[in-house]
Amino acid sequence: MKRCSLCWWLSRHQNGCRGDIIACAMEAKCGINFVLKNWSACALLTVTVVMATIGSFPARGSIQNKSEQHHANSSVTGMTVKNIKPQLAEGKSRTDAVVGTEVILTCPHQRPMIMVSWNANLKNGTVCYLSYISDRNQTGGNCSEDSMCWLSRPDKESTLQIKSAQISSEGIYKCSTATADGTFSHEHNLTILVPPEASLIHDDINGTAICKAVAGKPAAQISWSPGGEYNTKSENLLNGTQTVTSVYKVNNSEGSKVTCFVSHPAWKESHSISLGGQSKKKEDVTITILFSSLAGVLGILLLSVFICLLYRRKREVAATKSPETMSRPSIQESELEPYAIFVQVENVIYEKAGDFPQSE
């Protein structure tokens, strides 16, 4: 404002009347600029204050919500800790079973028991459970009886039974027992073993011996005696088993002394197959066939002799019953009858003669 007044005074003294008009215009312009600058600053300050005020309300609301949420979480945590006992014991074990056999999995048995449950998480993605609540005497679950079931009454024994273990039964089985003192759990990592089928053949053309362990789980181990040059490879099958093939270079001096040893976790002892053993087995089979044939021939001969004797006996019986044979004894008896009468008369006369007194 002072600047405008100064401009107006200079203009008036320098230019006269025309300076008055110009000074007034300059004064009006300076006033407008001053007002606009002041109002602009005030407006900017007002907008800034309003925005800061508006922005402070969500922050306060969020802080309040977070405070309430933290308070609620603290309350829920306190209720959870108060109502649920901490887990007291947990055990883990590894269990191996041969395919097709029965599997028994034990569970920590604590008394008094509130609830017991088995949870199966199998490797093929299947998830199922079995449960028992003691106060209701109620069982539940979604596992099929073919896969897993209670060994006996769950209120007496919380043991799990797998009647016939298969590759699909492989996985983790966890048992949890809830008591008034807390929760006891045990985890079984079940692995299914599949024994392979071992065989040994001799390739005369290539001069090698080929030992195979077919469809084993895990893969079988193959070794040779005597030690020599061999190559072993493994092949994965679709059902999760493996076939191991070992090719052994047979020397002419070794002949039938080559032996293949196959070991597998499903067997207590390793299986051995030798080329000599195979030939010996063939000889045993040949001898067995010969003895069987001989026994059959002897049996046929004995049966033929028995039939002949039986037929001959029947002919003799028939001959004794014919009319000609029956008449002959009657004729003989008629011929001998007069002689018998004569002998009897002679005996009577002799006896009577003995009765007379003899002269002296």
C-alpha positions as CSV (number, residue, x, y, z in Angstrom):
1,M,0.0,0.0,0.0
2,K,2.9,2.3,0.8
3,R,4.4,1.5,-2.6
4,C,1.1,2.5,-4.3
5,S,1.0,5.7,-2.4
6,L,4.5,6.5,-3.4
7,C,3.8,5.8,-7.0
8,W,0.8,8.0,-6.9
9,W,2.7,11.0,-5.4
10,L,5.5,10.8,-7.9
11,S,3.1,10.6,-10.8
12,R,1.1,13.6,-9.6
13,H,4.1,15.8,-9.2
14,Q,5.7,14.9,-12.4
15,N,2.8,14.7,-14.9
16,G,0.1,17.0,-13.5
17,C,-3.5,16.1,-14.0
18,R,-2.7,13.3,-16.3
19,G,-0.6,11.9,-13.6
20,D,-3.5,11.9,-11.3
21,I,-5.5,9.6,-13.5
22,I,-2.6,7.3,-14.0
23,A,-1.8,7.3,-10.3
24,C,-5.3,6.4,-9.4
25,A,-5.3,3.5,-11.9
26,M,-2.0,2.3,-10.5
27,E,-3.3,2.6,-6.9
28,A,-6.3,0.5,-7.8
29,K,-4.2,-2.1,-9.5
30,C,-1.9,-2.3,-6.5
31,G,-4.9,-2.8,-4.2
32,I,-6.3,-5.6,-6.3
33,N,-3.0,-7.4,-6.4
34,F,-2.6,-7.0,-2.7
35,V,-6.1,-8.4,-2.0
36,L,-5.6,-11.3,-4.4
37,K,-2.3,-12.2,-2.9
38,N,-3.7,-12.1,0.7
39,W,-6.8,-14.1,-0.2
40,S,-4.7,-16.7,-2.2
41,A,-2.5,-17.2,0.8
42,C,-5.4,-17.5,3.2
43,A,-7.2,-20.0,0.8
44,L,-4.1,-22.1,0.5
45,L,-3.6,-22.1,4.3
46,T,-7.3,-23.0,4.8
47,V,-7.1,-25.9,2.3
48,T,-4.0,-27.2,3.9
49,V,-5.5,-27.1,7.4
50,V,-8.7,-28.8,6.2
51,M,-6.9,-31.6,4.5
52,A,-4.7,-32.2,7.5
53,T,-7.7,-32.3,9.7
54,I,-9.6,-34.7,7.4
55,G,-6.5,-36.9,7.0
56,S,-6.1,-37.2,10.8
57,F,-9.6,-38.8,11.3
58,P,-8.8,-42.1,9.3
59,A,-5.5,-42.4,11.1
60,R,-7.2,-42.0,14.4
61,G,-9.9,-44.5,13.3
62,S,-7.3,-47.0,12.1
63,I,-5.4,-46.6,15.3
64,Q,-8.6,-47.2,17.3
65,N,-9.5,-50.2,15.2
66,K,-6.0,-51.7,15.6
67,S,-6.2,-51.1,19.3
68,E,-9.6,-52.8,19.4
69,Q,-8.4,-55.7,17.3
70,H,-5.3,-56.2,19.4
71,H,-7.5,-56.2,22.5
72,A,-9.8,-58.7,20.9
73,N,-6.9,-60.9,19.8
74,S,-5.5,-60.8,23.3
75,S,-8.9,-61.8,24.7
76,V,-9.2,-64.7,22.2
77,T,-5.7,-65.8,22.9
78,G,-6.4,-65.7,26.6
79,M,-9.5,-67.8,26.2
80,T,-7.7,-70.3,24.0
81,V,-4.9,-70.8,26.4
82,K,-7.3,-71.1,29.2
83,N,-9.6,-73.7,27.5
84,I,-7.0,-75.8,25.6
85,K,-4.2,-77.6,27.4
86,P,-0.7,-77.5,25.8
87,Q,0.6,-80.5,24.1
88,L,2.6,-82.6,26.5
89,A,4.3,-85.2,24.4
90,E,4.9,-86.0,20.8
91,G,6.7,-89.0,19.3
92,K,7.8,-90.1,15.8
93,S,8.8,-93.4,14.4
94,R,9.4,-95.1,11.1
95,T,7.6,-98.3,10.2
96,D,8.4,-100.7,7.3
97,A,5.9,-103.3,6.1
98,V,5.9,-105.8,3.2
99,V,3.2,-105.4,0.7
100,G,0.1,-107.6,1.4
101,T,0.9,-108.1,5.1
102,E,-1.0,-106.8,8.1
103,V,0.2,-103.6,9.7
104,I,-0.4,-102.6,13.4
105,L,0.2,-99.0,14.5
106,T,0.1,-98.2,18.2
107,C,-1.0,-95.0,19.9
108,P,-0.1,-93.6,23.3
109,H,-2.7,-94.9,25.7
110,Q,-3.5,-92.4,28.4
111,R,-6.2,-92.7,31.0
112,P,-8.7,-91.2,31.5
113,M,-9.1,-90.5,27.8
114,I,-11.4,-87.7,26.5
115,M,-10.9,-88.3,22.8
116,V,-8.6,-90.2,20.4
117,S,-8.2,-89.7,16.7
118,W,-6.1,-91.0,13.8
119,N,-5.2,-88.8,10.9
120,A,-3.8,-90.3,7.7
121,N,-2.0,-88.2,5.2
122,L,-1.0,-90.6,2.4
123,K,1.5,-90.0,-0.4
124,N,-1.0,-90.4,-3.1
125,G,-2.9,-87.4,-1.8
126,T,-5.6,-89.2,0.2
127,V,-6.5,-87.7,3.6
128,C,-8.8,-89.4,6.1
129,Y,-9.4,-89.8,9.8
130,L,-10.9,-92.0,12.5
131,S,-12.1,-90.6,15.9
132,Y,-13.6,-91.7,19.1
133,I,-15.2,-89.5,21.9
134,S,-15.4,-91.2,25.2
135,D,-18.2,-89.3,27.0
136,R,-20.6,-89.9,24.0
137,N,-19.2,-93.3,23.2
138,Q,-19.2,-92.2,19.6
139,T,-16.9,-93.1,16.7
140,G,-16.5,-91.3,13.5
141,G,-14.4,-91.0,10.4
142,N,-14.3,-91.1,6.6
143,C,-11.7,-93.9,6.1
144,S,-12.7,-97.1,4.3
145,E,-12.4,-100.3,6.3
146,D,-10.2,-101.8,3.6
147,S,-7.6,-99.0,4.1
148,M,-7.6,-98.7,7.9
149,C,-9.8,-99.5,10.9
150,W,-9.7,-99.9,14.7
151,L,-8.0,-103.1,15.8
152,S,-10.5,-103.6,18.6
153,R,-12.9,-101.3,20.6
154,P,-11.4,-97.8,20.7
155,D,-12.4,-97.3,24.3
156,K,-10.2,-100.3,25.2
157,E,-7.4,-100.0,22.8
158,S,-6.7,-97.1,20.3
159,T,-4.5,-99.2,18.0
160,L,-4.9,-98.9,14.2
161,Q,-5.0,-101.8,11.8
162,I,-4.2,-102.0,8.1
163,K,-5.4,-105.4,7.0
164,S,-3.5,-105.7,3.8
165,A,-0.8,-103.0,3.2
166,Q,-0.5,-101.8,-0.4
167,I,1.7,-99.2,-2.1
168,S,-1.2,-96.8,-1.8
169,S,-1.1,-97.2,2.0
170,E,2.2,-95.4,2.3
171,G,2.2,-92.1,4.2
172,I,2.0,-90.5,7.6
173,Y,-0.4,-91.8,10.3
174,K,-0.7,-89.5,13.3
175,C,-2.5,-90.5,16.5
176,S,-3.6,-87.9,19.1
177,T,-5.0,-88.7,22.5
178,A,-6.7,-85.9,24.5
179,T,-6.8,-86.1,28.3
180,A,-7.5,-83.7,31.1
181,D,-3.8,-83.1,31.4
182,G,-3.1,-82.4,27.7
183,T,-2.7,-83.9,24.3
184,F,-0.4,-86.9,23.6
185,S,0.4,-87.7,20.0
186,H,2.6,-90.1,18.0
187,E,3.4,-90.0,14.3
188,H,4.2,-93.1,12.2
189,N,5.9,-92.8,8.8
190,L,4.8,-95.9,7.0
191,T,6.9,-97.3,4.1
192,I,5.7,-100.2,2.0
193,L,8.4,-102.7,0.8
194,V,7.8,-104.7,-2.4
195,P,10.1,-107.8,-2.8
196,P,11.4,-108.2,-6.4
197,E,11.3,-111.3,-8.5
198,A,14.9,-112.4,-9.2
199,S,16.1,-114.4,-12.2
200,L,19.3,-115.3,-14.0
201,I,19.9,-116.3,-17.6
202,H,23.0,-117.2,-19.6
203,D,23.4,-115.5,-23.0
204,D,25.7,-117.9,-24.8
205,I,25.8,-115.7,-27.9
206,N,27.2,-112.6,-26.1
207,G,29.0,-114.6,-23.4
208,T,27.2,-112.8,-20.6
209,A,25.0,-113.6,-17.6
210,I,22.0,-111.4,-17.0
211,C,20.6,-111.1,-13.5
212,K,17.3,-109.3,-13.0
213,A,15.4,-108.1,-9.9
214,V,11.9,-107.1,-11.3
215,A,9.4,-104.7,-9.7
216,G,11.0,-104.1,-6.3
217,K,10.5,-101.2,-3.9
218,P,13.0,-99.9,-3.2
219,A,15.4,-101.0,-5.8
220,A,17.3,-104.2,-5.2
221,Q,21.0,-104.5,-4.9
222,I,22.8,-107.0,-7.2
223,S,26.4,-108.3,-6.8
224,W,28.4,-111.1,-8.4
225,S,30.7,-113.9,-7.5
226,P,33.5,-114.1,-8.6
227,G,34.0,-110.4,-8.9
228,G,34.4,-109.3,-12.5
229,E,33.2,-106.9,-15.2
230,Y,29.5,-106.1,-15.0
231,N,27.1,-103.2,-15.7
232,T,24.0,-102.5,-13.7
233,K,21.1,-100.2,-14.5
234,S,17.7,-99.4,-12.9
235,E,14.3,-98.7,-14.5
236,N,11.4,-96.9,-12.8
237,L,8.0,-98.5,-13.3
238,L,4.6,-96.8,-13.3
239,N,3.4,-98.3,-10.0
240,G,6.4,-96.9,-8.1
241,T,8.6,-100.0,-8.2
242,Q,12.0,-100.5,-9.9
243,T,13.5,-103.1,-12.0
244,V,17.3,-103.6,-11.7
245,T,19.2,-105.4,-14.5
246,S,22.9,-106.4,-14.2
247,V,24.9,-107.8,-17.1
248,Y,28.0,-109.8,-16.1
249,K,30.8,-110.7,-18.6
250,V,31.4,-114.4,-18.3
251,N,35.0,-115.8,-18.9
252,N,35.5,-119.2,-20.4
253,S,37.4,-120.4,-17.3
254,E,34.5,-119.5,-15.0
255,G,31.9,-121.5,-16.7
256,S,29.0,-122.4,-14.4
257,K,30.7,-121.0,-11.3
258,V,29.1,-117.5,-11.7
259,T,26.6,-116.6,-8.9
260,C,24.3,-113.6,-8.7
261,F,23.4,-112.2,-5.3
262,V,20.2,-110.1,-4.9
263,S,19.5,-108.3,-1.6
264,H,16.4,-106.4,-0.6
265,P,15.0,-104.8,2.6
266,A,12.0,-107.1,2.3
267,W,14.2,-110.2,2.7
268,K,16.0,-111.2,5.8
269,E,18.8,-112.8,3.8
270,S,20.0,-112.1,0.2
271,H,19.0,-114.5,-2.5
272,S,21.6,-116.3,-4.6
273,I,21.3,-117.8,-8.1
274,S,24.1,-119.6,-9.9
275,L,24.3,-120.8,-13.5
276,G,25.5,-124.2,-12.1
277,G,22.5,-124.3,-9.8
278,Q,20.2,-123.8,-12.7
279,S,21.6,-126.7,-14.7
280,K,21.5,-128.9,-11.6
281,K,17.9,-128.0,-11.2
282,K,17.2,-129.0,-14.8
283,E,18.9,-132.4,-14.2
284,D,16.9,-132.9,-11.1
285,V,13.7,-132.2,-13.0
286,T,14.8,-134.7,-15.7
287,I,15.5,-137.4,-13.2
288,T,12.1,-136.7,-11.5
289,I,10.4,-137.1,-14.9
290,L,12.2,-140.4,-15.6
291,F,11.3,-141.8,-12.2
292,S,7.7,-140.7,-12.6
293,S,7.5,-142.4,-16.0
294,L,9.0,-145.6,-14.6
295,A,6.5,-145.6,-11.7
296,G,3.7,-145.2,-14.1
297,V,4.8,-148.1,-16.3
298,L,5.1,-150.3,-13.2
299,G,1.7,-149.3,-12.1
300,I,0.2,-150.2,-15.4
301,L,1.9,-153.6,-15.4
302,L,0.7,-154.4,-11.9
303,L,-2.8,-153.4,-12.8
304,S,-2.7,-155.7,-15.9
305,V,-1.5,-158.7,-13.8
306,F,-4.3,-158.1,-11.2
307,I,-6.9,-157.9,-14.0
308,C,-5.6,-161.2,-15.5
309,L,-5.7,-163.0,-12.1
310,L,-9.1,-161.8,-11.4
311,Y,-10.4,-163.0,-14.8
312,R,-8.8,-166.4,-14.3
313,R,-10.4,-166.7,-10.9
314,K,-13.8,-166.0,-12.3
315,R,-13.3,-168.7,-15.0
316,E,-12.4,-171.3,-12.3
317,V,-15.4,-170.4,-10.3
318,A,-17.6,-170.7,-13.4
319,A,-16.1,-174.1,-14.2
320,T,-16.8,-175.6,-10.8
321,K,-20.4,-174.7,-11.1
322,S,-21.0,-176.4,-14.6
323,P,-23.4,-179.6,-14.8
324,E,-20.7,-181.9,-16.0
325,T,-18.6,-181.3,-13.0
326,M,-21.5,-181.6,-10.6
327,S,-22.5,-185.1,-12.1
328,R,-19.1,-186.7,-11.7
329,P,-19.1,-186.9,-7.9
330,S,-22.6,-188.6,-8.0
331,I,-21.4,-191.3,-10.4
332,Q,-18.3,-192.0,-8.3
333,E,-20.5,-192.3,-5.2
334,S,-22.8,-194.8,-7.0
335,E,-19.9,-196.9,-8.1
336,L,-18.4,-197.0,-4.6
337,E,-21.6,-197.7,-2.8
338,P,-21.7,-201.6,-3.3
339,Y,-18.1,-201.9,-2.1
340,A,-19.0,-200.0,1.0
341,I,-22.0,-202.2,1.7
342,F,-19.8,-205.4,1.3
343,V,-17.2,-204.1,3.7
344,Q,-19.9,-203.3,6.3
345,V,-21.4,-206.9,6.0
346,E,-18.0,-208.4,6.3
347,N,-17.2,-206.5,9.4
348,V,-20.5,-207.6,11.0
349,I,-19.8,-211.3,10.3
350,Y,-16.4,-210.9,11.7
351,E,-17.7,-209.4,14.8
352,K,-20.3,-212.1,15.3
353,A,-17.8,-214.9,14.7
354,G,-15.8,-213.4,17.5
355,D,-18.7,-214.0,19.9
356,F,-18.6,-217.9,19.6
357,P,-16.7,-219.8,22.3
358,Q,-13.4,-221.2,21.1
359,S,-12.6,-225.0,21.7
360,E,-9.6,-225.9,23.7
